[in-house]
Every structure is written in structure tokens, then in C-alpha cells.
Amino acid sequence: GYLSGGADGAFGNKTAEAVRLFQQEAGLPVTGVADPDTQAALFADDAPIAKVYLELDFKALARDPDNYTGKNYVFSGRVLQVMESSTNAGTQVDLRIATKGNYDDVVYVTYTRKNGESRILEDDRVTVRGSSWGLYTYTSTMGKEISLPLFVGESVTLQ
């Protein structure tokens, strides 16, 4: 359940992403490498089962965000803005992500980047797995209030 799409017999980017997701769920160091510890955990009787992530329907979510609160989603997009701050748990990263590549379908994602993970930069293409938390409203630098669908990211990976 961690691999998106079908197996093709090659250990490529999709397989490495599946390994990273499994490692995160299993509490292992997230490396994307199927090392002996990862393989042992993968084939153990108590191996964690993959969460189910729904595909994002931005219009439905934006129209009635409360109906989607707490549900898990996966979506990809282009990073429009990155804001970082340090915490004891890692680096808090807030992202505005254009799900269709422009400013029409933007979501707000908050995510704690773990030590060793690459920084996320503006214009990066990313895939987000996380849960919906309704709307987030903030004041822009121009003084206008902006409301966007809010996600708490479990993983944000560069494409």
C-alpha cells in the first residue's frame, strides 16, 4: 500500500518514496534505502499498514472545508512561498502550494521538517501527504485577510 502505481521491477523514485513512507510509519530512520532493518520491519508480522490517502478535489474542499477535516489526502503542486522557523522537534515549515501550478488552487501546508531532510524552496515541485484541517486565515502584507484550505503535512517530498 505504500507504492503508488504498480511495481515495475526497478528501484526508482517511486519505490524510494514508498520505502520512506514505510520507514516513517515504522519509526525507522527515513532514508529511502531498503536496508536490513527496513526489510526486517517490512516483513514482520506487525508491519504497519499504509494509510489510505484520497486524491485532492480542490473545489469541493474549498467550497466546504469542514466536511473534509481529518481526512488524509495526497496531492502535488508548485511551492509558491516558504516560511521557516526552528523548533525543538525540527524546522517548522509553512508552505503555500499551487495544486494546479498557478494561484487559483492554493493550499496552506504546515509541516515539521526532520533533521537531515532537504529544505523546500520556492518553485519546487512537491508531493504532500497529510490531513485536512479546515480553513486557515491570515493577513497578507497588503493588509487583506486570505483564507486557504489548511493541511498538516505528514510528508513533503521533492519531485
N, C-alpha and C positions, 0 to 999 in steps of 0.2 A: 503493500500500500504506500510505500514511500516514493517509489519510482513513478514519475509522471509519464504516461505513454507506455508503449510496450518495450520490452527488452530487445536490444539489437545485437547482443553479444560483444559489444565494445564498452570498455570502461571510459566513458566520455564525461562531459559536463553534467548531463542529467543523472548519471549514476553517482558521480561525486556529490551532487546536491542531495540525492536520496540518502547516501551514507551520512552526510552532515545532519540531515533531519533526524535520522535514526539515532546518531550519536547524541544529539541534543536531548531527545526523548529518553534515552537510556542513561543519561547523566555521565557520559564519557566526554573526554576532550574532543571538541568539534574540529576535526582536521580534514574530513572528506576522504581519508585514506582508510581502506578496509584492513586495518592492522589486526594482529591476532586477538587483541582484547575486543575489538569491534566484532570480529567474526564469532567469537565465543558468545558474546551478548546476543548477537543476531540469531544464533541457532539454539539459544537457551529456551527452555520451556516457558519461562516467564518474560520473554522478549516483549517490549512494548509494541502495541498495535498502532499503526498510523492513524492519526486523526483524519477525519473527513473534512476537506475544505471545499466550500462552494465557490463557483465562479461568480465574480462580482457583476451585478447588474446595477450600474451606477445610477440610472434614472430612478429605478424602484427604490434604491437605498436613499437617494437624496430627497425623494418625494415624501417618504415616511420612515425616517431612520430608526424610530423607536421600535418598529416591528422587526428590526434586524439586530438589535442589541444582543450581544453574547454569542452570536453565530460566527463560525470560523469561515474565513474567505482566503482565497489566493488570487492575486492579481499582479499584473506587471504594468510598468509605466516609466515615464521620464521624470527624474528629480528636478523640480523647479527651484526649490530652496532647501537649505540645510541649516539647522541651528543646533549647536552642540554645547553641552555643559558637563563637567565632571561630577561623578557621584562615587560613593564607596563601592557600589556594585559594578561600576564601569562608566562608560560615557553615555550620557543621555543624549539621544539624537532625535530631533523633531524634524520631520520631512513634510514638504508639500509635494505631492506626486500627481502628475497628469496621467490619468489612466489611459487616455487615448492620444497622448503626446502633445496636447495643447491645453489651453486654460479653461476649456469647457467642462471637463470631468475631473476635477481636482479633489483629492482626499488628503487629510492630515493624518500622519502616522507618527506615533511616538514609540521609540524603541531604545532598549539599553544595549549598546554595543559591548560585547565582551572583550577582554584583553586579547590581543592578537588578531582580532578581526580588522579587515581593511576599512579605512574611512570611506564614507559615502560622500560623493561630490555632486555639485550641481551638474545637470545634463547627463549623469549616469543613468543607464537603463537598469532597473532593478525588478526583482520579483519579491513580493511581500506575502508572508503567511501570518495571519493574525485574526483578531476578533474585533467585531464592530462594537462601538461604544456610543452610538447616537451622534449628536452634533457637537462640534467644538466651535465656540465663538471667540474671536479675538479682535483687537483693534489694530488696524493697519497703520503704517507710518503716516498715511494721509488722514488718519482720524476716523475712518469708516469701520463699522463692525462687519466682519466677514464670518460666515458660518459655513463650515465644511463637515462632511462625514468624518468621524474620528475612528481610527483603528489603533489598537495596541498590538504592535508587531511582535511576533514570536521569533521570526527570522526575516532578515532582509539580505538578499543575495544579489551580487552584481551579475548581470547577464553578459 
